[in-house]
Amino acid sequence: MSLRELLGVNLLLQVFDGSASYLILSRGESELNPFVSAAIEAWGLVWALLYWKLLVCALLIVLYSLGRFQVIVPLRGLTFIAIVYASLAVYLAWHLLVSVSA
């Protein structure tokens, strides 16, 4: 995969993560990430999720931008992040399916 494709996949995974997190958290589940949880308590669910997702997307774009200087670091970084968030997406999709059927 090219750096541009990896960036696109990562940004798409961020959108899915934010949407799934909103659906799960709006049903009364608790957030496991202490940073996001503190932001939710301070700003509310929508603003906290929006803040953290925009921050992560900005960091992904910064990592992508490093590809102009050295390709291997952003390539490995974006691949690793995509694997982590793809695994999280599978878990969140499963959680949504289980909670809807229950």
N, C-alpha and C positions, 0 to 999 in steps of 0.2 A: 504494500500500500504506500501511496505517496504521502508526504506530510500534509498536503491539502485535504486529502481524503480522511486521514486520521483526525485532523482538526474538525472536519465536518461530522464524523462519527462521534467524537467527544462532545461536541456542542449538542448534537441530537440526544445523546445520553443524558446530558444535563437537563434538557427540556423534559425528558421522560422522568428523570429523578425528581425534578421539582413538581411536576404534575402528580406523580404517584404519591410523593410525600404529602402534598396538599390534601389529596383525597383521604389518605390514611390518617393524617393528623386532624383533619376536620371531623373525623368520626370519634375523636376522643382518645386516640392512642397517644403514647408519649414518645417524644423525640429522644433517640439514644445519644446523639452527638451533643455534648454539653455546651459547645459554643452556639450551635443553632438553637438549642433549648433556651439558653440565656437570652438570645436575641428575640425569640418568640415571646418570652415573658416581658421583655422590655418594649417591643415594637408591635407585637401582634403577629399572627401566623403569616399573612400575605406579605407584609413588608420584610419580615425576617427571611423568609424563603427567597424573595426577590433579591434582597441584598446579598445573600450567600451565593445564590446561583450566578448573579452578575459578577461577583468577585471571582468565582472559580472560572467563569468564561473569560474574564479579562486575563487571568493568569494562564489559561490555556493559549490565548492569543500571544501573550508574551513568550511562552515556551515555543510556540510555532515560529515566532519572529526570530528566534535564535538560529533557526535553520539557515538563515542567510550567511551565518558565520561558520557554523559547524553543523552538519546534518545528523550525525549519529546521536548526539545527546537529545535533541527534540524528538527524533524518531523513536528512540527507546522510551523516553518519558511519556510521549503521547500513546504509545502502544501499551505501556504499563497502566496508565490511567484508564485507557479504554477497557482493558481486561478487568480492572477493579470495578468500574462503573457498570460494565456489562453483567458481571456477577451480581452486583447490587440490583440491577434492573430485573434479573431473573427472580431474585428473592422478593422484590417489591411486587412484581406481577403475580407471583404465587400468593403473597400475602393479600393482595387485592382480591384474587379469585376465592381464596378461603373465606375472607371476611364477607364477601358478597353472598356466598352460598350458605353462610351460617345464619 
